[in-house]
Amino acid sequence: ARNVLRSGDSAQNKGGGICIADFVSACTISESQIVGNRIDTTGGTDGTRGGGIAAGARIVVDRCEITGNAAGSGGGLSLSVHPNDPPSEIRDSLIAENLARVDGGGLAFADSGSLRLEHVRVQGNRAQRDGGGIHCYVGGDIILSATTVSDNEAGGSGGGAYSIYGGIQADRASFLDNRAQGDGGGVCWWGMPPRISY
């Protein structure tokens, strides 16, 4: 999809703006704005994910703005990738001012696949629990390259990023002015050691 504007949409379960099913082989979204979409959480937040985008298969997001979306988890995006698939990618994009009522204000990523962020700004997102900017869970591996994670906030731990039994690799990445009420204002890791290079 190219030059897409999804704004003001809502859903009950996942993908307030866009939902990509797990049986899809791959999907590319480029030069698009995913703005102001939400998951209706009036019945509870459990299982609601991906206010802007929810994807259960490999996805490439290129030169997009994902802003002002809300969900239970993954306010901006909620992604999972099959372990045998090539990494999903987010490139030259902005993920900003999204809200998660549970985890992953900007982005929530799970499963055993990989996700690469290159030249991405993750800023001003908020999670009421963990991972204000990014939440990585159960075997997922996120690579941050030339990416800035700034001014995000978590009501729990990991203001910039939170990883529980997942991996975060940072290469020329910046964590600036992130805040958490619990542990790790910038980054909080549990279960797997970080890999950081500058």
DAURJO-V334011 format. One record per residue. NEAR is the number of other ideal C-beta (glycine too) atoms within 8 Angstrom. Layout:
near:NEAR
near:NEAR
This chain:
near:8
near:7
near:6
near:10
near:7
near:12
near:9
near:6
near:9
near:9
near:10
near:7
near:8
near:12
near:11
near:15
near:12
near:13
near:10
near:12
near:7
near:7
near:5
near:9
near:4
near:9
near:11
near:9
near:15
near:12
near:7
near:13
near:10
near:17
near:14
near:8
near:15
near:11
near:16
near:9
near:11
near:3
near:5
near:6
near:9
near:5
near:7
near:14
near:13
near:17
near:16
near:16
near:18
near:15
near:16
near:9
near:15
near:14
near:14
near:13
near:14
near:13
near:7
near:14
near:10
near:16
near:14
near:8
near:18
near:14
near:19
near:13
near:14
near:17
near:17
near:17
near:16
near:16
near:16
near:12
near:15
near:11
near:8
near:3
near:11
near:3
near:11
near:14
near:12
near:15
near:12
near:7
near:14
near:10
near:17
near:15
near:8
near:18
near:13
near:22
near:9
near:10
near:13
near:18
near:16
near:15
near:14
near:17
near:16
near:11
near:11
near:8
near:14
near:10
near:15
near:11
near:13
near:11
near:8
near:14
near:10
near:17
near:14
near:8
near:19
near:14
near:19
near:8
near:10
near:14
near:18
near:17
near:16
near:17
near:18
near:16
near:12
near:9
near:9
near:17
near:12
near:17
near:11
near:12
near:11
near:7
near:13
near:10
near:17
near:14
near:8
near:18
near:13
near:19
near:9
near:12
near:11
near:19
near:13
near:16
near:16
near:18
near:19
near:10
near:9
near:16
near:11
near:15
near:12
near:11
near:11
near:7
near:11
near:7
near:11
near:8
near:5
near:16
near:10
near:15
near:6
near:11
near:6
near:13
near:7
near:9
near:12
near:13
near:10
near:7
near:7
near:9
near:4
near:11
near:8
near:7
near:7
near:4
